[in-house]
Structures are given as structure tokens and as C-alpha cells.
Amino acid sequence: MPHWQHRMHLLEAKDWHFDIDRHLNPHLPRNLISRLPKPISRFLGYRDNPRPEIGNVLVAGWAFLGAFVGIVVIEVVFMIPTIRNHGVPLLIASFGAAAILEFNTIESPLAQPRNSIAGHFLSALIGVGVTKLFLLNSDFEDLRWLAGALTCGLASAAMALTKTIHPPAGATALLAAMDPQVQQLGWYLLPLVLLSSVITLVTSLLLNNIQRQYPIYWWTPVDLGRNKDGDDIEEKSVSSSTTSLSPKISGHVEDAGGPMIKITRDRIVVPDHIYLASEERSILEILHQRLGDGLPRQPELAV
């Protein structure tokens, strides 16, 4: 393939982008947690001022306590006779990985409530659905390996398109096909996954907010309030085009040191030759949210 044709092919592929938030966010209410009484809003992740950093020894201590308490509570709930009578295992193993993620890397987009709950539920739904289809074949045991690979692949793609990527959820989808005990649960796995996700979230809110801050956001770091006035949903989010974001900046965003990403109070400006994956966009949006309150209108801050 000639070089120019190869570059054109890559350009076309780069433009294949689906942003689910562009369709959902205009219909969602603004986050009102900041208006709740402070003792409540604090344990829902809101802070008037940026939280102070703590050393990694304290982080390790809270991570240990959070993972321990979270797993114990799930196991205790799963030992309730009404639940145990359905042949439920003592714990869905993927929630061990979820506990590590949600009590250690609590600032990661992958650990926020949208990802931890929606990602897990969506993956469980796909895992059970695909497994049920494979069970229609009498040779299911010979095809179990294929069902497992397909559930994990579909769950990964679905989470990417819905901005709900949560790595432990991939294991949940896989368990629905590969683990005979989990497979026997069938659709009953869905409420169990939802219950486990909520327990982990509640534990995270209680313990992570004592000396740290969780979550960084509930649905998106973008301010949903501006969407009600008809503003462009992408105005405060990351875009791959610099000229469409700010009239103050034209051409490439660069100085003597080369291209730069710039964050101002109102927007994030990215050079037009840089394509950002959804996780990279989320990280920039988190930085924009955390820095925005302290940024002046002028000058722009380069990151």
C-alpha cells in the first residue's frame, strides 16, 4: 500500500469515534451533592478545598482496611440463608480485584462509581446472555472455552463504548461462562453483582473519605449544569481539535519546546494531531475539574 494511502486509511480510522456522553449528558441533572449538609456531602466525595495528600503508608493502611471490610461484608451477606439456598458461592472472585482497585487507585477513572457499578453489571449481563446462548448447544462443555473468550471480548468492547471500563468486570463476564458454579446461577448472577458492587461502593464512601477523597466524580468530570442552557456538551470536555475549542487559540498549540496540552478555566486544548482514548480524556477532565476552581481566566496554564 502506498504511503499516502496508508496515512489516509489511518486518518479515517481515527475519525471513527462514538461518544455516548454526547447523547446522555444533556438529559442528566446537575450534580447537587455540594448543596447537601457537609457531613453528608463529604462522604459522597465533595470537598470545598482540594484534599491534602497523605503518605503511601497511610494509603496502604486504608487500602488494607477497606479491602478487608468490603470483602467481609459481601461474604456475610452471601451467607444469608435466602441467598445461600440459590447455590451462591461465598464470593464472586472478581470482587477481590475490584476491592484492590477501589481502595488503592481511588483517583483512577476506572474506579469511579459509574465504572464500578455499570461496568460490572453490563459485563455480567453479557456474560450470562452469551453463556445462555452457548448452552443451547448440546456440546457446551467442548465450547466453554470459546464462550469464555467471547464474553470477555464483548464485555471489553461494551465497556469501552459506554465509558464504563472496570477491569475486574472482565473477570465477572469470564466467570459467567467458565466457572460451573457461577454459570449455574444464570440470571441470578445479575442481582448478586449489583449487590456486591453497591456494598463495595458504600464501604469505599465510608472509609476512603476519612483521610482521602472518593469518588472524584459520580458520572462524569464535566459540569452537567451548563448543558441545560443549550451549551455544547463538548465545550468543557477534551476535543481533538484546537480551533473548535477556543477562539483565543488558532493553529497548533505549541511553543519553542514543541506542542503542548493547555488547561484553562473554561476548556482543555489539545493539539489537533493528537488523538485521545476515552481513558486519557477522562484523566484530563479530572485534572481540569480539580484545577479549575483555582485557575485564573488569564493566563492559560500549560500542562
Secondary structure, DSSP 8 states (H G I E B T S, - for coil): --HHHHHHHHHHHHT----HHHHHGGGS----GGGS-HHHHHTTT--SS------HHHHHHHHHHHHHHHHHHHHHHHTSHHHHTTT--S--THHHHHHHHHHHSTTSGGGSHIIIIIIHHHHHHHHHHHHHHHTTSTTHHHHHHHHHHHHHHHHHHHHHHHT---HHHHHHHHHHHH-HHHHHHGGGHHHHHHHHHHHHHHHHHHHHHHHS---S-SS-SS-GGGGGGT--TTTTS--S-STTT-TT--S--EETTEE--EE-SS-EE--TT----HHHHHHHHHHHHHHHTT--SSS-EE-
